[in-house]
């Protein structure tokens, strides 16, 4: 595969990270950021680069590269001293990356204040949850979640994001839609919070695609589900959902050099401070074209995934 160049400039990107973090009041460490950008110079130079933050005051400014080629990002991070040589999650990432004939591709998340944060694994398609979460070195505590997920229609996975600092994994499912209030209530029941208001579910439903993406954050220590998040990719520029002020400020401050900008919004639900809005903005490298190659479904589309069952699993009725 020919890997394109993207017009990436490390000095410019460093300046952009610094200024965007300042605009948000987010932590920034220049030495840590320089180390991260230098270690993954090739990946930032050829991948799709993305900004991310949340509506929580003072929360991190994150940046990510989505890789266009297969590479062992964990080994790169170890060589650069960004991860310890004996990082405990390396075998799990290697296992997931080796599934499905080596179709997986790794990417990375970083924060402006702390550096490398997560290793992403795109599984090369829509994969049965049992093949991903109930095999190999996957901890028993995580495996035990598979039946509860499948009962809720969380039976097919596309991405995983392993958080090295918090020892969690975000599991990105694709779910048969359209999203209903009963379905949303059942999904957030995984994290033991009340059903979202009907008006909010209706708004989310207006922006997610026909078959939509849901992530569940699980602790790798005890398997506990911590957060559930609904995603809308490529939000229309002329029709956006209601967004908190910090998200609006972020989308204005974070620069994009792509010919076509791409915004992503996620609605997160969880105990304590786990309920918030998150957003992403493309920076450069053609995020939309990469998402199209990965068969990501965009906001408001009626796209269906042939890998999913024809009829969604039933969910219990929820009292108003």
C-alpha positions as CSV (number, residue, x, y, z in Angstrom):
1,X,0.0,0.0,0.0
2,X,1.3,3.5,-0.8
3,X,1.3,5.6,2.3
4,X,0.6,9.3,1.6
5,X,2.4,12.2,3.2
6,X,0.0,14.6,4.9
7,X,1.8,18.0,5.2
8,X,2.6,17.2,8.8
9,X,5.2,19.5,10.5
10,X,6.4,18.5,14.0
11,X,7.3,22.1,15.0
12,X,3.9,23.4,13.9
13,X,2.1,20.6,15.6
14,X,4.0,21.2,18.9
15,X,3.0,24.9,18.7
16,X,-0.6,23.9,18.0
17,X,-0.7,21.5,21.0
18,X,0.8,24.2,23.3
19,X,-1.7,26.9,22.2
20,X,-4.8,24.6,22.2
21,X,-4.0,23.3,25.7
22,X,-3.6,26.9,26.8
23,X,-7.0,27.9,25.3
24,X,-8.7,25.0,27.2
25,X,-6.8,25.4,30.5
26,X,-5.5,21.8,30.0
27,X,-2.1,20.5,31.2
28,X,0.9,20.8,28.9
29,X,4.4,19.4,29.3
30,X,6.7,20.4,26.4
31,X,9.4,17.8,27.1
32,X,7.0,14.9,27.3
33,X,5.2,16.1,24.2
34,X,8.5,16.4,22.2
35,X,9.4,12.9,23.2
36,X,6.1,11.5,22.0
37,X,6.2,13.4,18.7
38,X,9.8,12.3,18.1
39,X,9.1,8.6,18.9
40,X,6.2,8.4,16.5
41,X,7.4,10.9,13.8
42,X,6.6,8.5,11.0
43,X,3.2,7.6,12.2
44,X,2.2,11.3,12.7
45,X,3.7,12.1,9.3
46,X,1.6,9.5,7.4
47,X,-1.4,8.9,9.5
48,X,-4.6,10.8,10.3
49,X,-4.1,13.1,13.2
50,X,-6.9,14.0,15.5
51,X,-7.6,16.2,18.5
52,X,-9.8,15.2,21.5
53,X,-11.1,16.5,24.8
54,X,-14.1,16.4,27.1
55,X,-16.6,18.8,28.6
56,X,-15.1,18.3,32.1
57,X,-13.3,21.5,33.3
58,X,-9.5,21.2,33.3
59,X,-9.6,17.8,31.5
60,X,-6.8,16.8,29.2
61,X,-6.2,17.8,25.6
62,X,-5.5,14.6,23.8
63,X,-4.2,14.0,20.3
64,X,-4.0,10.8,18.3
65,X,-2.7,9.3,15.2
66,X,-4.7,6.8,13.3
67,X,-2.1,4.6,11.5
68,X,-2.4,3.8,7.8
69,X,0.1,0.9,8.1
70,X,0.6,-2.1,10.4
71,X,3.2,-1.3,13.0
72,X,4.1,-2.4,16.5
73,X,3.5,0.8,18.4
74,X,4.1,-0.9,21.8
75,X,7.6,-1.9,20.7
76,X,8.2,1.7,19.4
77,X,7.1,3.1,22.7
78,X,9.3,0.8,24.7
79,X,12.4,1.7,22.6
80,X,11.7,5.4,23.2
81,X,11.2,4.9,26.9
82,X,7.5,5.9,26.8
83,X,6.5,2.5,28.2
84,X,8.5,0.3,30.5
85,X,10.0,-2.8,28.9
86,X,7.9,-5.1,31.1
87,X,4.6,-3.2,30.4
88,X,2.0,-5.6,31.7
89,X,-0.6,-5.0,28.9
90,X,1.8,-5.7,26.0
91,X,0.8,-9.4,25.7
92,X,-2.9,-8.5,25.5
93,X,-2.3,-5.9,22.9
94,X,-0.1,-8.3,20.9
95,X,-2.9,-11.0,21.1
96,X,-5.6,-8.7,19.8
97,X,-3.3,-7.3,17.1
98,X,-2.6,-10.9,15.9
99,X,-6.2,-11.9,15.5
100,X,-8.0,-12.3,12.1
101,X,-5.0,-13.0,10.0
102,X,-3.1,-10.0,11.1
103,X,-5.7,-7.6,9.7
104,X,-5.4,-5.3,12.8
105,X,-3.7,-1.9,12.8
106,X,-2.4,-0.1,15.9
107,X,-2.7,3.6,16.7
108,X,-2.0,5.7,19.8
109,X,-3.6,8.3,22.0
110,X,-1.5,10.9,23.9
111,X,-2.3,13.7,26.3
112,X,-0.6,17.1,26.2
113,X,0.4,16.8,29.8
114,X,1.4,13.2,30.2
115,X,2.3,11.7,26.8
116,X,1.4,8.2,25.7
117,X,-2.0,7.2,27.1
118,X,-3.7,4.5,25.0
119,X,-2.9,1.9,22.4
120,X,-5.7,1.5,19.8
121,X,-6.3,-1.7,17.9
122,X,-8.6,-1.6,14.8
123,X,-9.6,-5.2,14.2
124,X,-9.8,-4.9,10.5
125,X,-13.6,-5.2,10.4
126,X,-16.6,-6.1,12.5
127,X,-15.7,-9.1,14.7
128,X,-17.7,-11.4,17.1
129,X,-17.2,-10.3,20.7
130,X,-16.6,-13.8,21.9
131,X,-13.7,-14.1,19.4
132,X,-12.1,-11.0,20.8
133,X,-12.9,-11.0,24.6
134,X,-13.2,-14.7,25.4
135,X,-9.9,-16.1,24.1
136,X,-6.1,-16.0,24.6
137,X,-4.7,-13.9,27.5
138,X,-7.8,-11.9,28.0
139,X,-8.3,-11.7,31.8
140,X,-11.1,-13.8,33.3
141,X,-12.7,-10.7,34.8
142,X,-13.1,-9.2,31.3
143,X,-14.3,-12.5,29.8
144,X,-17.1,-12.7,32.3
145,X,-18.7,-9.6,30.7
146,X,-19.3,-11.3,27.3
147,X,-22.8,-12.8,28.1
148,X,-24.1,-9.6,29.6
149,X,-22.9,-7.6,26.6
150,X,-24.4,-10.0,24.1
151,X,-27.8,-9.9,25.8
152,X,-27.7,-6.2,25.3
153,X,-26.8,-6.5,21.6
154,X,-23.1,-5.7,22.2
155,X,-22.0,-8.8,20.2
156,X,-19.7,-7.3,17.6
157,X,-16.5,-5.3,18.1
158,X,-14.5,-3.1,15.8
159,X,-11.9,-1.3,17.9
160,X,-10.2,-1.6,21.3
161,X,-8.2,1.1,23.1
162,X,-6.0,-0.1,26.0
163,X,-5.3,2.6,28.6
164,X,-1.8,2.1,30.0
165,X,-2.3,4.5,32.9
166,X,-5.6,3.4,34.2
167,X,-5.5,-0.3,33.3
168,X,-8.7,-0.2,31.4
169,X,-9.9,-1.0,27.9
170,X,-12.4,0.8,25.8
171,X,-14.3,-1.8,23.7
172,X,-16.0,-0.2,20.6
173,X,-19.0,-2.2,19.6
174,X,-21.3,-1.7,16.5
175,X,-24.9,-2.1,17.5
176,X,-28.0,-2.7,15.4
177,X,-30.2,0.5,15.4
178,X,-32.0,2.7,15.2
179,X,-31.3,3.8,18.8
180,X,-34.4,3.7,21.1
181,X,-34.9,4.9,24.6
182,X,-35.3,1.4,25.9
183,X,-32.1,0.3,24.2
184,X,-30.2,3.3,25.6
185,X,-31.5,2.6,29.1
186,X,-30.5,-1.1,28.8
187,X,-27.0,-0.2,27.6
188,X,-26.2,2.3,30.3
189,X,-27.6,-0.3,32.8
190,X,-24.2,-2.0,32.3
191,X,-22.6,0.9,34.4
192,X,-25.4,1.1,37.0
193,X,-26.8,4.6,36.2
194,X,-30.3,5.7,35.6
195,X,-31.7,5.8,32.0
196,X,-30.8,9.0,30.1
197,X,-33.7,11.5,29.6
198,X,-35.9,10.7,26.6
199,X,-35.1,14.1,25.0
200,X,-31.4,13.4,25.2
201,X,-31.7,10.0,23.7
202,X,-33.8,11.4,20.9
203,X,-31.1,14.0,20.2
204,X,-28.4,11.4,20.2
205,X,-30.5,9.2,18.0
206,X,-30.8,12.0,15.5
207,X,-27.0,12.1,15.0
208,X,-25.9,8.5,15.3
209,X,-26.1,6.4,12.1
210,X,-28.5,3.5,11.5
211,X,-26.1,0.9,13.0
212,X,-24.2,2.9,15.6
213,X,-21.1,2.8,17.6
214,X,-21.0,2.3,21.4
215,X,-18.0,2.0,23.6
216,X,-17.8,0.4,27.0
217,X,-14.9,1.0,29.3
218,X,-13.9,-2.0,31.4
219,X,-11.4,-2.3,34.2
220,X,-8.8,-4.9,33.3
221,X,-8.3,-5.4,37.1
222,X,-11.8,-6.5,38.1
223,X,-13.8,-6.4,34.8
224,X,-16.2,-3.8,36.1
225,X,-17.9,-1.7,33.4
226,X,-17.2,2.0,34.1
227,X,-18.6,4.0,31.2
228,X,-20.8,3.7,28.2
229,X,-20.5,6.2,25.3
230,X,-22.6,6.7,22.1
231,X,-20.7,8.1,19.1
232,X,-21.6,10.3,16.1
233,X,-18.9,10.6,13.5
234,X,-18.7,13.4,10.9
235,X,-21.3,15.7,12.5
236,X,-22.8,18.0,9.8
237,X,-21.3,21.5,9.9
238,X,-24.7,23.1,9.5
239,X,-26.5,21.0,12.0
240,X,-24.8,20.2,15.3
241,X,-26.2,18.9,18.6
242,X,-26.3,21.0,21.7
243,X,-22.7,21.1,23.0
244,X,-21.2,22.3,26.3
245,X,-19.2,25.6,26.2
246,X,-15.9,23.8,26.7
247,X,-16.6,21.6,23.7
248,X,-17.5,24.6,21.5
249,X,-14.4,26.4,22.6
250,X,-12.3,23.3,21.8
251,X,-13.7,22.9,18.3
252,X,-12.9,26.6,17.7
253,X,-9.4,26.5,19.1
254,X,-8.0,23.2,17.8
255,X,-6.7,23.9,14.3
256,X,-7.5,21.6,11.3
257,X,-5.5,21.5,8.1
258,X,-7.7,18.9,6.3
259,X,-9.5,19.9,3.1
260,X,-12.6,18.6,4.8
261,X,-12.9,18.9,8.5
262,X,-14.4,16.1,10.6
263,X,-16.1,16.5,14.0
264,X,-16.9,13.5,16.3
265,X,-19.2,13.8,19.4
266,X,-19.6,11.2,22.1
267,X,-22.1,11.1,24.9
268,X,-20.6,9.3,27.9
269,X,-22.6,7.9,30.8
270,X,-21.2,6.5,34.1
271,X,-21.1,6.8,37.9
272,X,-19.6,9.9,39.5
273,X,-17.9,12.1,36.9
274,X,-18.4,9.5,34.2
275,X,-21.3,11.4,32.5
276,X,-20.0,14.1,30.1
277,X,-19.6,15.0,26.5
278,X,-16.4,14.3,24.5
279,X,-15.5,15.6,21.1
280,X,-12.8,15.0,18.5
281,X,-11.7,17.2,15.5
282,X,-9.6,16.2,12.6
283,X,-6.2,17.9,12.4
284,X,-4.6,16.6,9.2
285,X,-4.0,13.5,7.3
286,X,-7.5,12.9,5.9
287,X,-9.5,11.4,8.8
288,X,-12.6,11.1,6.7
289,X,-10.9,9.0,4.0
290,X,-9.4,6.8,6.6
291,X,-12.8,6.3,8.3
292,X,-14.2,5.4,4.9
293,X,-11.5,2.7,4.4
294,X,-12.4,1.3,7.8
295,X,-16.1,1.3,6.9
296,X,-17.0,3.7,9.7
297,X,-20.6,4.8,9.6
298,X,-21.2,8.6,9.6
299,X,-23.7,10.7,11.4
300,X,-27.3,10.7,10.2
301,X,-26.7,8.0,7.6
302,X,-28.9,4.9,7.4
303,X,-25.8,2.7,7.0
304,X,-26.2,-1.0,8.0
305,X,-23.5,-3.5,8.8
306,X,-24.1,-6.9,7.1
307,X,-22.1,-8.6,9.9
308,X,-24.8,-7.8,12.4
309,X,-27.9,-9.9,12.9
310,X,-30.9,-8.8,10.9
311,X,-33.0,-8.1,14.0
312,X,-31.7,-6.4,17.1
313,X,-31.7,-8.4,20.4
314,X,-34.8,-7.5,22.4
315,X,-34.4,-5.2,25.4
316,X,-36.6,-4.9,28.4
317,X,-39.2,-2.3,28.7
318,X,-38.3,0.8,30.7
319,X,-40.8,2.7,32.8
320,X,-41.1,6.4,31.9
